Each structure stands twice: as C-alpha cells, then as structure tokens.
C-alpha cells in the first residue's frame, strides 16, 4: 500500500499498544510517521524500525503545547491512561489528569495542526476513543467522561474542518490487548477479589457478543483506512469496534 506516500503523520502514545500498531500501519502505507511518547527509548526504537521520527514529550505539560505549530497531514490522538475507583473515592487530581491527557491535549494538538491542514486543503484527525465514549461503566468516571468529551471535540472539528477538506473521526474499540488493559485486568481482579481470567470473561467481555479482546492491529487497520484518500467523505463519525457491545 502506498496511498499515504508523501504524507506526514503524528501519533501520540505511539511507543506501544494501539499507538505502535498505528505507527506501523501508516508507515506501511507510505507515511512518514512521528512517534510521540513520554517513553523516549520506546519511541526511538519504534521510529527507527519504521523509518520514522521520535518525539519525546510529556503531553501533560500543556503549557508547552499552547504555542505549538504542527505541520502534519495526519494526527492520531491516541495517548491515554486509565484509573479505576468509585466516584466517592476517586482522587480529584487523578480525574483532572485523565481529562487533561484525553481531552485538553487532543484539543491543543488539533489546534496546532489545523492551520497547516487548512492551507493544504487536506487533513485527517483520528481520535482513538473507546466504547466508553458512547457507553458507561462503573468505577471509570474519569475515563468515561474524558472519552465522551473527546467525541464532542471530534465532531466540532469535523464541522469546522469540512470546508477545508479536513476530516475528524473517532475509533471506538472495546477492550484491546494492550499494556493498559493488562493493568486494568489486574486492578479489576484486586477490586472484585476474583482471578484475572474471570475478570476478562465476566467483566471485560460481559457485554461483548464476540468473546475476545480486540487486537491492536485491527484498530490500526481502521485508522489506516480513515487516513487514506478513500475516506474523504467520512467525517464526524464514531466507528465502533467493540464486538457488538454497543449493539445491545
């Protein structure tokens, strides 16, 4: 595939998990990919393997992003974290951190990228949301709130970008086989006092019609298509990849 030859892409949280799979997918399609991650070593290792660039960045330092100007054609907002606790026990600082990383940071990066995209009359904003962008689960107040906020940001971006041939969409996977989910399984097991395999079967996949985790490469394949010329009329959408969870 060479449909992205000559295009540049930036992927946040790109050193592992979904981000790494997206980096490999877009590079395979011909894009020059910048892997942005707080993990400097991981970002450089991946970038070196795909002929891309690494950007070691602490995205939570939002003041450093306010004056940023990005000359990228494709922006994949993927960076995220999870924290699980009942609302009454949820630390306010942790709530703010999740909203900063998964709502404010994408806003700032979109803001930084749009002028270049507008000038060249091409742009792809792809936001890695979640089934939790359209559904809720107990004990995930910050994550669910942030992903719902990201959905709104994506739709406004779609409307404003449309006259400039800039699209904005969300990808909404269920539980993906990533380090983030592995940690979540362990946390849920501790919270509920049950084995980890039971967490997967009885909690994570309870609402899913297809009883398996999503693979990072499956998410990346959809991201690759959304970034391609073939998806020029697709904007303001949220693509579920949740094994039928949201069909209930």
C-alpha positions, 0 to 999 in steps of 0.5 A: 500500500502506498496511498499515504506516500508523501504524507506526514503523520503524528501519533501520540502514545505511539511507543506501544499498544494501539499507538505502535500498531498505528505507527506501523500501519501508516508507515506501511502505507507510505507515511512518514510517521512521528512517534510521540511518547513520554517513553523516549527509548520506546519511541526511538526504537519504534521510529527507527524500525519504521523509518520514522521520527521520535518525539519525546514529550510529556503531553501533560505539560500543556503549557508547552503545547499552547504555542505549538505549530504542527505541520502534519497531514495526519494526527492520531490522538491516541495517548491515554491512561486509565484509573479505576475507583468509585466516584466517592473515592476517586482522587480529584487530581487523578480525574483532572489528569485523565481529562487533561491527557484525553481531552485538553491535549487532543484539543491543543494538538488539533489546534496546532495542526489545523492551520497547516491542514487548512492551507493544504486543503487536506487533513485527517484527525483520528481520535482513538476513543473507546466504547466508553465514549458512547457507553458507561461503566462503573468505577471509570468516571474519569475515563468515561467522561474524558472519552465522551468529551473527546467525541464532542471535540471530534465532531466540532472539528469535523464541522469546522474542518469540512470546508477545508477538506479536513476530516475528524473521526473517532475509533471506538474499540472495546477492550484491546490487548494492550499494556493498559488493559493488562493493568486494568485486568489486574486492578479489576481482579484486586477490586472484585477479589476474583482471578484475572481470567474471570475478570476478562470473561465476566467483566471485560467481555460481559457485554461483548457478543464476540468473546475476545479482546480486540487486537491492536492491529485491527484498530490500526487497520481502521485508522489506516483506512480513515487516513487514506484518500478513500475516506474523504467523505467520512467525517464526524463519525464514531466507528465502533469496534467493540464486538457488538457491545454497543449493539445491545 
